[in-house]
């Protein structure tokens, strides 16, 4: 299918509100599953907003928010699509998993990076944000957006533990100070692992569309998930991170030793308890919003 990037006046897409539409257009369809989209006869062009799946959290760092791409797409009455899956939990003592890629009419929105257990956080792809780093490890790099805006770098030291801002923001550094917050962007980065009491906590980065998952700890309070277009991230619990908000819904609070799930529409999963956790929270599945 033919795709064209054209400027559209969004009149400020407010965080927490999905009802704001490109000027002069109306949200007609929200696609969260399936392999094709039915378009009414006579509608030849639609404005599409694509969101990739959020990365899942580790027993450590939180997952990055799913990437975002948007533009005009030439369609037929049945146009194929792929909805990116949210990253699945990696289980206890393991990294999370990358979010899946959403595809429609020549546009691609990549997944958020996975949160890490003892390694560097996973990188975001095609606009996705980086995941939080494991203990003593760098956060994952965020990815550039479709428009060419750069992604944020993953945080790499205790002296500079916050993920870099960007289209897809960088993940937070996993460290003992508790300040490994995910970067802010269109897609928020995952919070890094924390191994110390007190705050500030390793929160997931806020995103204008998708938020990163909060980082986990050994036994202290975990980071909250970052906010997104769907609302607030989930609160951090004892040793676990909250899920980041997605395009369509807020993030979830974790349960027991498992991190909170990312919200529908690309939220990053929260980190699970490091010492005895059952796994990080799953990432939120991607979506496609169609305006015409």
C-alpha positions, 0 to 999 in steps of 0.5 A: 500500500502507498503511504505518504507523510504529510503535516497534520495539525494535531492541536496538542494531543494531551496526555491522558486523552485519546479523543483529540484528533488531527484537525478536521478528522474523526477517530473512526477505528481502533484496531487491537487485533487481526490481520486486516482492516475493513475500510468503507467504500469510497474512503481512499486515504486515512490518517493512521497512528501506529503503536508498537508493543511495549517491552516486558520488564525483567526481574530488575529493569522495566520495559520501554514503551512501544514506538509510534509512527503516524501519517497518511495511508492510501487504502483499499476496502480490505487493507492488511495489518500487523499488530505488535504483541506486547513483550512476554514475561521472561520469568524469574531471574531473566531479562524481559522480552522485546515488544512486537512491531505494528505494520500498516500501509507501509508504516512501521512502529517498533517495539519497546526494549526489554528490561534487563536482569544482569545485562544492558537494557534492551534497545527500542526499535523503529521509534521504541524506547529502551528498557531499564538496565540490570544491576550496575548496567546501562539502560537500553538506547531509544530509537529514532522516530519516523520523522527523523527525530533522534532517540535518547541514549540509555543512561550509563553511570551513577553520575548520570543515571537518567535515560536520555530524552528522545522520540524513543527515550533511553532506559535508566541505569541500574544502580544503588542510588535509586535514581535510574529513571527512564527518559521522557519522550514520545515513548518513555524509557524503562526504569533501571534496577535499584539496590538501595533504600529510599528515593527517588525511585526508579520510575519509568519514563513518561511518554506523550503516547506510551510510558516505560515500566518502573524498575524493581528492587531487592526489597524496597519500594519499586518505581512507578510506571510512566504516564502515556496517552491512556492515563497514569502508570501503575504505582510501584509496590514492595520490590516491584515496578508498576506498568507504564501506560499505553496509548489506550489504557493506564498501566497496572500495579504489580501483584506479589513478586511480579511487575505490573503489566503495561497498558493496552497500546504499547505500555512497558511492563514493570520490573519484578522482584529481583531476589525471589521474583516470578518475573517482570510485567508483560508489555501492552500490545500495540494498536492502530488508530484510523482517522478519516 
